[in-house]
Structure formats: C-alpha cells, structure tokens
Amino acid sequence: MRSASRSVLNTTFHSDASRLPSGPGAYILLIEIQTNVTVRLPRRPDAVLVPGRYLYCGSAGGPGGIKARVARHMRAAKTVRWHVDQVTTTGKVFGAWVFPGGLECELVAALSALPVPIPGFGSSDCRRCTSHLLAWPDGQRMSFESLLSTK
Ligand SMILES: [Zn+2]
C-alpha cells in the first residue's frame, strides 16, 4: 500500500464495513444513542449512558481483522459478548475510522481530551486506559492529525 493511500485510509470515515481492510489493526467506532442505555460491567455498579454520540476504540487481530470486527459492531443482531455490544445493540453504529497496524490504547490516548462516560468500559484487560469508550460532545473538535502521529 502506498503511503499516500495509507494516510487517506487513516483519516477517512467508513460507513461501509465491506470496504475495510481485513488485516489486523485498530478502529474508532462512531455510535449514537437516542435513549438512555444501562450498561452492566462486572464488579461495578450499573451505569447509564445518556443520549449522544460516543467513540469506542477497539482493535482486531483475528480472522477477518478490522473488516470483520467493524461489520460485527454494525450488526444490531448479535450475542452480547463485549461491553460495547450493550451499546451497539441499542444505538446506531454509523461506521468507523480505521488504523491498520494501530493499537486501540494509542487511539484512546490521542482522544484524551474527550470525556470518559463510564470508567472501566471496554478496558477491563487494559492497564493503561480508564475507558475505551469516550463521549463526543456536540461541538467538540477531534484532531485526526494527533491520531496520525500515534503510529
Ligand atoms: Zn487501553
């Protein structure tokens, strides 16, 4: 892959998972919820996500890589396996920005200006991040330049 197309891939929002690369890497999922969503995390009190937009940073390395994982996130019908499934089965998943070869925790670090709605969300096996889910309040700008420099 040419370096020019790689940087385009890094900054383009993909609403169609079928066009995503099938290799390993990280992604930022854009989710919107219209109603309160009660989230259950092990060994923590239930938490409520209020309506709004959220960004979930994840990574995929198994068969089908980023493409298979984002496609799964975008499917409403699925068995709830990960914390984020509690949100994607209720809200709308618009798509994702993808970072082939990237790491989810570096994406979280690059988005550290965004508020953490629920500590521990998606990060129970992560010692670095407070949460892999971030709130994206209206009007708050995200800098993709900072994401590009994380690689
Ligand atoms: Zn992390």
Backbone and ligand atoms as CSV (ligand in chain L), in Angstrom:
chain,resi,resn,atom,element,x,y,z
A,1,MET,N,N,0.848,-1.201,0.000
A,1,MET,CA,C,0.000,0.000,0.000
A,1,MET,C,C,0.882,1.250,0.000
A,2,ARG,N,N,0.575,2.179,-0.885
A,2,ARG,CA,C,1.356,3.420,-0.940
A,2,ARG,C,C,1.109,4.253,0.311
A,3,SER,N,N,2.086,5.062,0.669
A,3,SER,CA,C,1.943,5.842,1.894
A,3,SER,C,C,0.813,6.863,1.768
A,4,ALA,N,N,0.608,7.390,0.560
A,4,ALA,CA,C,-0.467,8.372,0.381
A,4,ALA,C,C,-1.818,7.733,0.659
A,5,SER,N,N,-2.043,6.533,0.104
A,5,SER,CA,C,-3.352,5.912,0.310
A,5,SER,C,C,-3.512,5.482,1.769
A,6,ARG,N,N,-2.403,5.173,2.414
A,6,ARG,CA,C,-2.491,4.805,3.816
A,6,ARG,C,C,-2.996,5.979,4.663
A,7,SER,N,N,-2.464,7.170,4.399
A,7,SER,CA,C,-2.887,8.303,5.218
A,7,SER,C,C,-4.349,8.660,4.939
A,8,VAL,N,N,-4.798,8.458,3.699
A,8,VAL,CA,C,-6.213,8.694,3.388
A,8,VAL,C,C,-7.073,7.701,4.161
A,9,LEU,N,N,-6.622,6.451,4.148
A,9,LEU,CA,C,-7.356,5.416,4.881
A,9,LEU,C,C,-7.460,5.771,6.366
A,10,ASN,N,N,-6.384,6.342,6.889
A,10,ASN,CA,C,-6.361,6.669,8.305
A,10,ASN,C,C,-7.338,7.770,8.684
A,11,THR,N,N,-7.668,8.629,7.743
A,11,THR,CA,C,-8.490,9.767,8.121
A,11,THR,C,C,-9.899,9.688,7.539
A,12,THR,N,N,-10.156,8.703,6.688
A,12,THR,CA,C,-11.472,8.601,6.072
A,12,THR,C,C,-12.435,7.864,6.981
A,13,PHE,N,N,-13.617,8.405,7.083
A,13,PHE,CA,C,-14.646,7.713,7.844
A,13,PHE,C,C,-15.313,6.686,6.938
A,14,HIS,N,N,-15.431,5.464,7.420
A,14,HIS,CA,C,-16.013,4.383,6.627
A,14,HIS,C,C,-17.374,4.000,7.186
A,15,SER,N,N,-18.417,4.230,6.391
A,15,SER,CA,C,-19.753,3.825,6.831
A,15,SER,C,C,-20.122,2.462,6.241
A,16,ASP,N,N,-19.241,1.934,5.393
A,16,ASP,CA,C,-19.493,0.640,4.755
A,16,ASP,C,C,-18.355,-0.308,5.137
A,17,ALA,N,N,-18.656,-1.241,6.036
A,17,ALA,CA,C,-17.597,-2.122,6.545
A,17,ALA,C,C,-17.028,-3.034,5.473
A,18,SER,N,N,-17.788,-3.274,4.399
A,18,SER,CA,C,-17.320,-4.213,3.382
A,18,SER,C,C,-16.082,-3.693,2.645
A,19,ARG,N,N,-15.815,-2.393,2.761
A,19,ARG,CA,C,-14.649,-1.832,2.081
A,19,ARG,C,C,-13.431,-1.727,2.991
A,20,LEU,N,N,-13.540,-2.197,4.194
A,20,LEU,CA,C,-12.426,-2.069,5.145
A,20,LEU,C,C,-11.378,-3.148,4.909
A,21,PRO,N,N,-10.140,-2.880,5.325
A,21,PRO,CA,C,-9.089,-3.889,5.187
A,21,PRO,C,C,-9.327,-5.053,6.150
A,22,SER,N,N,-8.930,-6.248,5.731
A,22,SER,CA,C,-9.186,-7.433,6.554
A,22,SER,C,C,-7.978,-7.840,7.394
A,23,GLY,N,N,-6.987,-6.951,7.471
A,23,GLY,CA,C,-5.816,-7.225,8.303
A,23,GLY,C,C,-6.021,-6.736,9.721
A,24,PRO,N,N,-5.026,-6.955,10.582
A,24,PRO,CA,C,-5.122,-6.518,11.975
A,24,PRO,C,C,-4.965,-5.000,12.110
A,25,GLY,N,N,-5.505,-4.461,13.180
A,25,GLY,CA,C,-5.356,-3.031,13.425
A,25,GLY,C,C,-6.382,-2.535,14.415
A,26,ALA,N,N,-6.481,-1.223,14.499
A,26,ALA,CA,C,-7.384,-0.599,15.461
A,26,ALA,C,C,-8.410,0.251,14.717
A,27,TYR,N,N,-9.452,0.613,15.446
A,27,TYR,CA,C,-10.519,1.398,14.828
A,27,TYR,C,C,-11.192,2.255,15.891
A,28,ILE,N,N,-11.829,3.314,15.424
A,28,ILE,CA,C,-12.671,4.145,16.292
A,28,ILE,C,C,-14.086,4.053,15.752
A,29,LEU,N,N,-14.976,3.528,16.563
A,29,LEU,CA,C,-16.366,3.338,16.156
A,29,LEU,C,C,-17.182,4.564,16.560
A,30,LEU,N,N,-18.000,5.053,15.652
A,30,LEU,CA,C,-18.899,6.172,15.970
A,30,LEU,C,C,-20.300,5.621,16.224
A,31,ILE,N,N,-20.775,5.840,17.432
A,31,ILE,CA,C,-22.070,5.300,17.857
A,31,ILE,C,C,-22.932,6.456,18.348
A,32,GLU,N,N,-24.210,6.412,18.021
A,32,GLU,CA,C,-25.139,7.396,18.589
A,32,GLU,C,C,-26.266,6.657,19.276
A,33,ILE,N,N,-26.598,7.120,20.474
A,33,ILE,CA,C,-27.764,6.530,21.136
A,33,ILE,C,C,-28.819,7.616,21.348
A,34,GLN,N,N,-30.071,7.202,21.206
A,34,GLN,CA,C,-31.205,8.139,21.271
A,34,GLN,C,C,-31.911,8.069,22.620
A,35,THR,N,N,-31.678,6.978,23.343
A,35,THR,CA,C,-32.322,6.804,24.641
A,35,THR,C,C,-31.256,6.398,25.651
A,36,ASN,N,N,-31.569,6.513,26.932
A,36,ASN,CA,C,-30.624,6.051,27.954
A,36,ASN,C,C,-30.323,4.564,27.764
A,37,VAL,N,N,-29.055,4.214,27.922
A,37,VAL,CA,C,-28.662,2.801,27.853
A,37,VAL,C,C,-28.004,2.441,29.181
A,38,THR,N,N,-28.586,1.453,29.856
A,38,THR,CA,C,-27.989,0.980,31.104
A,38,THR,C,C,-26.917,-0.043,30.768
A,39,VAL,N,N,-25.704,0.213,31.266
A,39,VAL,CA,C,-24.560,-0.634,30.962
A,39,VAL,C,C,-24.164,-1.396,32.219
A,40,ARG,N,N,-24.026,-2.698,32.060
A,40,ARG,CA,C,-23.614,-3.543,33.182
A,40,ARG,C,C,-22.174,-3.981,32.977
A,41,LEU,N,N,-21.332,-3.622,33.929
A,41,LEU,CA,C,-19.943,-4.068,33.904
A,41,LEU,C,C,-19.715,-4.930,35.136
A,42,PRO,N,N,-18.925,-5.995,35.000
A,42,PRO,CA,C,-18.683,-6.872,36.146
A,42,PRO,C,C,-18.063,-6.105,37.322
A,43,ARG,N,N,-18.498,-6.411,38.520
A,43,ARG,CA,C,-17.926,-5.845,39.745
A,43,ARG,C,C,-18.010,-4.323,39.816
A,44,ARG,N,N,-18.939,-3.729,39.076
A,44,ARG,CA,C,-19.155,-2.291,39.159
A,44,ARG,C,C,-20.655,-2.043,39.192
A,45,PRO,N,N,-21.051,-0.914,39.778
A,45,PRO,CA,C,-22.480,-0.600,39.732
A,45,PRO,C,C,-22.919,-0.325,38.285
A,46,ASP,N,N,-24.188,-0.598,38.007
A,46,ASP,CA,C,-24.703,-0.282,36.676
A,46,ASP,C,C,-24.505,1.202,36.385
A,47,ALA,N,N,-24.241,1.522,35.141
A,47,ALA,CA,C,-24.052,2.916,34.745
A,47,ALA,C,C,-24.998,3.224,33.591
A,48,VAL,N,N,-25.341,4.492,33.448
A,48,VAL,CA,C,-26.268,4.890,32.391
A,48,VAL,C,C,-25.558,5.806,31.400
A,49,LEU,N,N,-25.659,5.441,30.128
A,49,LEU,CA,C,-25.182,6.331,29.068
A,49,LEU,C,C,-26.371,7.163,28.614
A,50,VAL,N,N,-26.189,8.469,28.604
A,50,VAL,CA,C,-27.276,9.349,28.173
A,50,VAL,C,C,-27.211,9.503,26.649
A,51,PRO,N,N,-28.323,9.920,26.029
A,51,PRO,CA,C,-28.319,10.085,24.573
A,51,PRO,C,C,-27.189,10.993,24.109
A,52,GLY,N,N,-26.590,10.627,23.001
A,52,GLY,CA,C,-25.487,11.417,22.465
A,52,GLY,C,C,-24.606,10.549,21.584
A,53,ARG,N,N,-23.456,11.139,21.219
A,53,ARG,CA,C,-22.515,10.421,20.357
A,53,ARG,C,C,-21.353,9.911,21.199
A,54,TYR,N,N,-20.905,8.737,20.861
A,54,TYR,CA,C,-19.802,8.110,21.579
A,54,TYR,C,C,-18.793,7.536,20.593
A,55,LEU,N,N,-17.550,7.490,21.041
A,55,LEU,CA,C,-16.481,6.893,20.248
A,55,LEU,C,C,-15.926,5.714,21.028
A,56,TYR,N,N,-15.835,4.578,20.364
A,56,TYR,CA,C,-15.292,3.389,21.002
A,56,TYR,C,C,-14.015,2.980,20.269
A,57,CYS,N,N,-12.932,2.877,21.012
A,57,CYS,CA,C,-11.664,2.471,20.416
A,57,CYS,C,C,-11.464,0.979,20.637
A,58,GLY,N,N,-11.258,0.261,19.563
A,58,GLY,CA,C,-11.060,-1.177,19.664
A,58,GLY,C,C,-9.974,-1.627,18.717
A,59,SER,N,N,-9.612,-2.895,18.844
A,59,SER,CA,C,-8.667,-3.453,17.892
A,59,SER,C,C,-9.084,-4.876,17.559
A,60,ALA,N,N,-8.610,-5.329,16.421
A,60,ALA,CA,C,-8.986,-6.650,15.938
A,60,ALA,C,C,-7.776,-7.299,15.305
A,61,GLY,N,N,-7.542,-8.533,15.659
A,61,GLY,CA,C,-6.404,-9.229,15.080
A,61,GLY,C,C,-6.757,-10.620,14.589
A,62,GLY,N,N,-7.990,-11.036,14.823
A,62,GLY,CA,C,-8.397,-12.395,14.460
A,62,GLY,C,C,-8.736,-12.506,12.985
A,63,PRO,N,N,-9.364,-13.613,12.600
A,63,PRO,CA,C,-9.756,-13.816,11.197
A,63,PRO,C,C,-10.662,-12.688,10.711
A,64,GLY,N,N,-10.341,-12.137,9.549
A,64,GLY,CA,C,-11.146,-11.047,9.016
A,64,GLY,C,C,-10.744,-9.684,9.521
A,65,GLY,N,N,-9.915,-9.643,10.561
A,65,GLY,CA,C,-9.325,-8.397,11.054
A,65,GLY,C,C,-10.328,-7.282,11.294
A,66,ILE,N,N,-9.920,-6.071,10.934
A,66,ILE,CA,C,-10.728,-4.871,11.166
A,66,ILE,C,C,-12.088,-4.977,10.479
A,67,LYS,N,N,-12.072,-5.487,9.249
A,67,LYS,CA,C,-13.300,-5.557,8.459
A,67,LYS,C,C,-14.372,-6.399,9.163
A,68,ALA,N,N,-13.976,-7.594,9.607
A,68,ALA,CA,C,-14.940,-8.482,10.254
A,68,ALA,C,C,-15.434,-7.892,11.570
A,69,ARG,N,N,-14.510,-7.242,12.327
A,69,ARG,CA,C,-14.894,-6.717,13.619
A,69,ARG,C,C,-15.851,-5.535,13.496
A,70,VAL,N,N,-15.540,-4.618,12.585
A,70,VAL,CA,C,-16.414,-3.446,12.427
A,70,VAL,C,C,-17.769,-3.880,11.867
A,71,ALA,N,N,-17.751,-4.858,10.951
A,71,ALA,CA,C,-19.020,-5.362,10.402
A,71,ALA,C,C,-19.869,-5.936,11.536
A,72,ARG,N,N,-19.238,-6.626,12.464
A,72,ARG,CA,C,-19.978,-7.182,13.604
A,72,ARG,C,C,-20.560,-6.052,14.457
A,73,HIS,N,N,-19.740,-5.022,14.717
A,73,HIS,CA,C,-20.246,-3.896,15.508
A,73,HIS,C,C,-21.460,-3.253,14.835
A,74,MET,N,N,-21.477,-3.238,13.507
A,74,MET,CA,C,-22.549,-2.550,12.785
A,74,MET,C,C,-23.817,-3.391,12.678
A,75,ARG,N,N,-23.719,-4.681,12.995
A,75,ARG,CA,C,-24.901,-5.544,13.002
A,75,ARG,C,C,-25.634,-5.395,14.323
A,76,ALA,N,N,-26.928,-5.097,14.274
A,76,ALA,CA,C,-27.676,-4.921,15.526
A,76,ALA,C,C,-27.934,-6.258,16.210
A,77,ALA,N,N,-28.158,-7.296,15.413
A,77,ALA,CA,C,-28.493,-8.602,15.978
A,77,ALA,C,C,-27.222,-9.403,16.235
A,78,LYS,N,N,-26.934,-9.623,17.508
A,78,LYS,CA,C,-25.760,-10.418,17.866
A,78,LYS,C,C,-25.841,-10.793,19.332
A,79,THR,N,N,-25.054,-11.776,19.696
A,79,THR,CA,C,-24.959,-12.145,21.102
A,79,THR,C,C,-24.066,-11.134,21.802
A,80,VAL,N,N,-24.532,-10.598,22.931
A,80,VAL,CA,C,-23.745,-9.612,23.662
A,80,VAL,C,C,-22.534,-10.304,24.297
A,81,ARG,N,N,-21.345,-9.936,23.827
A,81,ARG,CA,C,-20.111,-10.577,24.278
A,81,ARG,C,C,-19.195,-9.561,24.946
A,82,TRP,N,N,-19.037,-8.401,24.326
A,82,TRP,CA,C,-18.187,-7.351,24.876
A,82,TRP,C,C,-19.050,-6.228,25.460
A,83,HIS,N,N,-18.437,-5.411,26.307
A,83,HIS,CA,C,-19.165,-4.272,26.882
A,83,HIS,C,C,-19.852,-3.453,25.790
A,84,VAL,N,N,-19.119,-3.201,24.710
A,84,VAL,CA,C,-19.632,-2.303,23.668
A,84,VAL,C,C,-20.880,-2.885,22.989
A,85,ASP,N,N,-21.043,-4.208,23.053
A,85,ASP,CA,C,-22.237,-4.811,22.439
A,85,ASP,C,C,-23.518,-4.314,23.105
A,86,GLN,N,N,-23.420,-3.945,24.385
A,86,GLN,CA,C,-24.606,-3.432,25.089
A,86,GLN,C,C,-25.048,-2.098,24.490
A,87,VAL,N,N,-24.112,-1.398,23.873
A,87,VAL,CA,C,-24.417,-0.098,23.281
A,87,VAL,C,C,-24.788,-0.249,21.800
A,88,THR,N,N,-24.041,-1.094,21.081
A,88,THR,CA,C,-24.287,-1.207,19.638
A,88,THR,C,C,-25.585,-1.945,19.328
A,89,THR,N,N,-26.099,-2.737,20.282
A,89,THR,CA,C,-27.376,-3.410,20.034
A,89,THR,C,C,-28.555,-2.471,20.298
A,90,THR,N,N,-28.288,-1.328,20.928
A,90,THR,CA,C,-29.343,-0.359,21.226
A,90,THR,C,C,-29.241,0.872,20.340
A,91,GLY,N,N,-28.002,1.355,20.178
A,91,GLY,CA,C,-27.796,2.578,19.418
A,91,GLY,C,C,-27.539,2.311,17.951
A,92,LYS,N,N,-27.167,3.372,17.254
A,92,LYS,CA,C,-26.859,3.251,15.833
A,92,LYS,C,C,-25.350,3.383,15.650
A,93,VAL,N,N,-24.768,2.419,14.946
A,93,VAL,CA,C,-23.339,2.483,14.635
A,93,VAL,C,C,-23.203,3.041,13.222
A,94,PHE,N,N,-22.606,4.228,13.116
A,94,PHE,CA,C,-22.501,4.879,11.816
A,94,PHE,C,C,-21.344,4.326,10.992
A,95,GLY,N,N,-20.316,3.835,11.656
A,95,GLY,CA,C,-19.147,3.346,10.941
A,95,GLY,C,C,-17.906,3.589,11.767
A,96,ALA,N,N,-16.763,3.636,11.093
A,96,ALA,CA,C,-15.506,3.703,11.839
A,96,ALA,C,C,-14.403,4.378,11.038
A,97,TRP,N,N,-13.473,4.943,11.787
A,97,TRP,CA,C,-12.179,5.328,11.230
A,97,TRP,C,C,-11.240,4.163,11.562
A,98,VAL,N,N,-10.412,3.767,10.614
A,98,VAL,CA,C,-9.584,2.588,10.868
A,98,VAL,C,C,-8.099,2.909,10.762
A,99,PHE,N,N,-7.316,2.161,11.517
A,99,PHE,CA,C,-5.882,2.392,11.622
A,99,PHE,C,C,-5.154,1.047,11.515
A,100,PRO,N,N,-4.910,0.582,10.284
A,100,PRO,CA,C,-4.250,-0.710,10.102
A,100,PRO,C,C,-2.916,-0.746,10.854
A,101,GLY,N,N,-2.706,-1.796,11.590
A,101,GLY,CA,C,-1.477,-1.927,12.368
A,101,GLY,C,C,-1.478,-1.107,13.648
A,102,GLY,N,N,-2.550,-0.341,13.876
A,102,GLY,CA,C,-2.611,0.538,15.047
A,102,GLY,C,C,-3.020,-0.208,16.309
A,103,LEU,N,N,-2.932,0.514,17.424
A,103,LEU,CA,C,-3.287,-0.048,18.726
A,103,LEU,C,C,-4.395,0.799,19.347
A,104,GLU,N,N,-5.393,0.132,19.903
A,104,GLU,CA,C,-6.549,0.856,20.451
A,104,GLU,C,C,-6.143,1.849,21.548
A,105,CYS,N,N,-5.189,1.455,22.390
A,105,CYS,CA,C,-4.820,2.327,23.507
A,105,CYS,C,C,-4.150,3.615,23.026
A,106,GLU,N,N,-3.480,3.552,21.885
A,106,GLU,CA,C,-2.892,4.776,21.336
A,106,GLU,C,C,-3.980,5.705,20.816
A,107,LEU,N,N,-5.058,5.132,20.304
A,107,LEU,CA,C,-6.184,5.958,19.852
A,107,LEU,C,C,-6.851,6.628,21.053
A,108,VAL,N,N,-7.028,5.868,22.126
A,108,VAL,CA,C,-7.614,6.436,23.351
A,108,VAL,C,C,-6.734,7.588,23.851
A,109,ALA,N,N,-5.425,7.379,23.838
A,109,ALA,CA,C,-4.504,8.424,24.310
A,109,ALA,C,C,-4.629,9.679,23.449
A,110,ALA,N,N,-4.781,9.483,22.141
A,110,ALA,CA,C,-4.882,10.627,21.234
A,110,ALA,C,C,-6.201,11.376,21.413
A,111,LEU,N,N,-7.201,10.700,21.956
A,111,LEU,CA,C,-8.526,11.310,22.164
A,111,LEU,C,C,-8.742,11.699,23.618
A,112,SER,N,N,-7.652,11.868,24.367
A,112,SER,CA,C,-7.765,12.046,25.813
A,112,SER,C,C,-8.471,13.341,26.209
A,113,ALA,N,N,-8.691,14.249,25.247
A,113,ALA,CA,C,-9.433,15.470,25.567
A,113,ALA,C,C,-10.929,15.193,25.727
A,114,LEU,N,N,-11.379,14.042,25.254
A,114,LEU,CA,C,-12.808,13.726,25.329
A,114,LEU,C,C,-13.149,13.124,26.690
A,115,PRO,N,N,-14.367,13.383,27.178
A,115,PRO,CA,C,-14.757,12.876,28.493
A,115,PRO,C,C,-14.973,11.358,28.511
A,116,VAL,N,N,-14.668,10.746,29.643
A,116,VAL,CA,C,-14.897,9.319,29.875
A,116,VAL,C,C,-16.271,9.154,30.524
A,117,PRO,N,N,-17.234,8.544,29.838
A,117,PRO,CA,C,-18.566,8.418,30.428
A,117,PRO,C,C,-18.651,7.344,31.515
A,118,ILE,N,N,-17.961,6.211,31.306
A,118,ILE,CA,C,-18.028,5.098,32.266
A,118,ILE,C,C,-16.636,4.512,32.450
A,119,PRO,N,N,-15.995,4.778,33.601
A,119,PRO,CA,C,-14.667,4.189,33.833
A,119,PRO,C,C,-14.733,2.658,33.763
A,120,GLY,N,N,-13.771,2.068,33.095
A,120,GLY,CA,C,-13.702,0.616,33.000
A,120,GLY,C,C,-14.354,0.032,31.762
A,121,PHE,N,N,-15.047,0.876,31.004
A,121,PHE,CA,C,-15.777,0.381,29.837
A,121,PHE,C,C,-14.797,-0.084,28.755
A,122,GLY,N,N,-14.860,-1.379,28.430
A,122,GLY,CA,C,-14.033,-1.925,27.350
A,122,GLY,C,C,-12.570,-2.039,27.684
A,123,SER,N,N,-12.205,-1.699,28.910
A,123,SER,CA,C,-10.778,-1.658,29.238
A,123,SER,C,C,-10.458,-2.513,30.450
A,124,SER,N,N,-11.298,-3.521,30.710
A,124,SER,CA,C,-11.047,-4.327,31.920
A,124,SER,C,C,-9.740,-5.116,31.822
A,125,ASP,N,N,-9.275,-5.388,30.592
A,125,ASP,CA,C,-8.000,-6.094,30.463
A,125,ASP,C,C,-6.882,-5.138,30.055
A,126,CYS,N,N,-7.091,-3.847,30.310
A,126,CYS,CA,C,-6.120,-2.833,29.893
A,126,CYS,C,C,-5.667,-2.063,31.130
A,127,ARG,N,N,-4.359,-1.960,31.307
A,127,ARG,CA,C,-3.831,-1.261,32.476
A,127,ARG,C,C,-3.547,0.207,32.195
A,128,ARG,N,N,-3.712,0.600,30.936
A,128,ARG,CA,C,-3.290,1.931,30.542
A,128,ARG,C,C,-4.457,2.922,30.479
A,129,CYS,N,N,-5.607,2.444,30.009
A,129,CYS,CA,C,-6.719,3.371,29.753
A,129,CYS,C,C,-7.774,3.288,30.849
A,130,THR,N,N,-8.381,4.439,31.143
A,130,THR,CA,C,-9.514,4.461,32.063
A,130,THR,C,C,-10.729,3.825,31.412
A,131,SER,N,N,-10.851,4.018,30.103
A,131,SER,CA,C,-12.002,3.519,29.364
A,131,SER,C,C,-11.644,3.495,27.886
A,132,HIS,N,N,-12.222,2.546,27.157
A,132,HIS,CA,C,-12.055,2.558,25.698
A,132,HIS,C,C,-13.256,3.199,25.019
A,133,LEU,N,N,-14.203,3.661,25.839
A,133,LEU,CA,C,-15.358,4.390,25.308
A,133,LEU,C,C,-15.249,5.845,25.752
A,134,LEU,N,N,-15.429,6.761,24.795
A,134,LEU,CA,C,-15.355,8.187,25.092
A,134,LEU,C,C,-16.619,8.856,24.609
A,135,ALA,N,N,-17.024,9.892,25.312
A,135,ALA,CA,C,-18.166,10.681,24.848
A,135,ALA,C,C,-17.652,11.718,23.867
A,136,TRP,N,N,-18.469,12.049,22.871
A,136,TRP,CA,C,-18.082,13.065,21.888
A,136,TRP,C,C,-19.139,14.175,21.916
A,137,PRO,N,N,-18.978,15.121,22.834
A,137,PRO,CA,C,-19.995,16.160,22.991
A,137,PRO,C,C,-20.148,17.000,21.725
A,138,ASP,N,N,-21.341,17.499,21.500
A,138,ASP,CA,C,-21.592,18.382,20.363
A,138,ASP,C,C,-20.596,19.524,20.370
A,139,GLY,N,N,-20.072,19.817,19.223
A,139,GLY,CA,C,-19.211,20.995,19.088
A,139,GLY,C,C,-17.762,20.747,19.408
A,140,GLN,N,N,-17.439,19.597,20.010
A,140,GLN,CA,C,-16.035,19.338,20.330
A,140,GLN,C,C,-15.314,18.784,19.102
A,141,ARG,N,N,-14.230,19.436,18.732
A,141,ARG,CA,C,-13.493,19.002,17.549
A,141,ARG,C,C,-12.520,17.894,17.912
A,142,MET,N,N,-12.343,16.986,16.962
A,142,MET,CA,C,-11.340,15.943,17.147
A,142,MET,C,C,-10.214,16.216,16.178
A,143,SER,N,N,-9.019,16.016,16.618
A,143,SER,CA,C,-7.877,16.228,15.747
A,143,SER,C,C,-7.364,14.900,15.222
A,144,PHE,N,N,-7.526,14.680,13.932
A,144,PHE,CA,C,-7.009,13.436,13.373
A,144,PHE,C,C,-5.515,13.521,13.120
A,145,GLU,N,N,-4.979,14.734,13.117
A,145,GLU,CA,C,-3.527,14.858,12.995
A,145,GLU,C,C,-2.847,14.187,14.202
A,146,SER,N,N,-3.447,14.365,15.366
A,146,SER,CA,C,-2.833,13.744,16.545
A,146,SER,C,C,-2.948,12.218,16.463
A,147,LEU,N,N,-4.009,11.722,15.835
A,147,LEU,CA,C,-4.129,10.274,15.690
A,147,LEU,C,C,-3.065,9.741,14.739
A,148,LEU,N,N,-2.817,10.490,13.664
A,148,LEU,CA,C,-1.840,10.038,12.676
A,148,LEU,C,C,-0.452,9.949,13.303
A,149,SER,N,N,-0.171,10.838,14.239
A,149,SER,CA,C,1.167,10.858,14.816
A,149,SER,C,C,1.350,9.772,15.877
A,150,THR,N,N,0.279,9.024,16.184
A,150,THR,CA,C,0.434,7.973,17.181
A,150,THR,C,C,1.118,6.745,16.588
A,151,LYS,N,N,1.145,6.631,15.253
A,151,LYS,CA,C,1.784,5.463,14.646
A,151,LYS,C,C,3.287,5.647,14.562
L,1,ZN,ZN,ZN,-6.357,0.664,26.614
